Amino acid sequence: MSLSSLYIKEGRAINKAKGSLLVAESIPGIELSEIIDVQLGNGEVKRGQAIDIGKEAIIIQVFGGVSEVDLIDCKIRCKGETLKLPVSIDMMGRFFNGMGESIDGGPPIIPYDYLEINGEPMNPAARQPPSEFIETGISAIDGLNALVRGQKLPIFSGAGLPHNKIAAQIIRQATVKGEEERFALVFAAVGISYDEASFFMKDLENTGALERTVAFINTASDPVIERISTPRLALTAADYLAWEQGMDVLVILTDMTNYCEALRELSSMREEIPSRRGYPGYMYTDLATIYERAGRIMGKEGSITILPILTMPNDDITHPIPDLTGYITEGQIVLSRNLERKGIYLPIDVFLSLSRMMKEGIGPGKTREDHNNVFMQSYAAYSEGCNLREISTIIGAESLGERDKVYLSFADEFEKRFVSQGEFEKRRVEETLDIAWDLFSMLPEKELRLISEKFIDKYLPRGKSSSS
């Protein structure tokens, strides 16, 4: 007979209850994250998880929370296992909650296996560097901040900016060129409102993207502990699709700020000493356990690419959440409130955005031979135009020289034609590069200093560019 059963027969009770946390006497042999059945005084049984283990006591987080706890009659039983997700290829096209339970009214999933949601450590020596280009159909990403297979590239947004629309657009449009049939999406919504949940569910169903997507939806009214488990459930599904089914998987996590707020709430409940702005000191490590599940493994065909989305409190990029995320990930895509006010969609701030893996995923055989040159020239010309725009607000545009006026016009057209595009407009990377070349034709040819002459001869629309 197990020690857990002995404790129940002896009538051991909970020592303390605080919100959805229960403190009980420690049980020998119990493991961290072990699943525990909590029997309340009225006979109701709720599932919980051991989130802290000490010599004297254990802390149990109850899924769904508890409104009333009878400290005398409440008992616990350890299950001897951690939270696992039943996985199967039949998960494609289905919606699940933050506990991995189906919420779409469909038939139960017949599991191929049960996987631990915290994942298996990836051997660093077995990792392959990201190298293949993922086409999102969005020019400001594909052209200037390319997403590469196996990368982790976050989107930094602000309250009220259209990050949800961007997430939905990427879900609809993203693909690995030449391997469309092996491409899958895993979407996890963490702590979102009912309206947002409804938007994502309807968009997936109406656009046909659902058939290649596994979706996990956690709303703001769901228990806090489910916000902690939702990203891990999503990545466990991605693990199965990537490493067992050999698929290239793009995981979109939104909103990771809600995840970090849940971490802070649980830390406060546990009366831990807070770190920066009240967040727990281990938040960096905790986020790393999520983001570092991205990558490629030698000898395996699949890959996991992670695109987390987070809203920066008060648009502060130095806030602990975006700050720590930036340390772990390989760049960031930052949304601009100024561009959004101009009516530009997608309002991606070109200068604050960066993809450190971009050069690994572009060029001949991946995108196009001129991609790197176009990338550098676009940045240079747009930067020149933006600087002149600031100067013109002081001295007036009429005081600028002819060359400066050309660059000023280039910056305006670059935002209107390259950065801006329709919500349902999917651009192939070749189209994105062609738009850039068309914009380059506004400039004198001698100004295209960052582009090889052979590419100018091949791609620059003749008859538009001035040679002077």
Secondary structure, DSSP 8 states (H G I E B T S, - for coil): --HHHHHHHTT---SEEETTEEEEE--TT--TTEEEEEE-TTS-EEEEEEEEE-SSEEEEEETT--S---TTT-EEEEEEEE-EEEE-GGGTTEEE-TTS-B-SS------SEEEETT-----GGGEE---SEEE-S-HHHHTTS-EETT-B--EEE-TTSSHHHHHHHHHHH-EETT-GGGEEEEEEEEEE-HHHHHHHHHHHHHHSGGGGEEEEEEETTS-HHHHHHHHHHHHHHHHIIIIIT--EEEEEEE-HHHHHHHHHHHHHHTT--B-GGG-BTTHHHHHHHHHTT-EEETT-S-EEEEEEEEE-GGG-TTSHHHHHHHHHSSEEEEB-HHHHHTT-SS-B-TTT-EETTHHHH-STTTS-TTHHHHHHHHHHHHHHHHHHHHHHHHH-GGGS-HHHHHHHHHHHHIIIIII---TT----HHHHHHHHHHHHTTS-GGG-TTS-HHHHHHHS-TTTS---
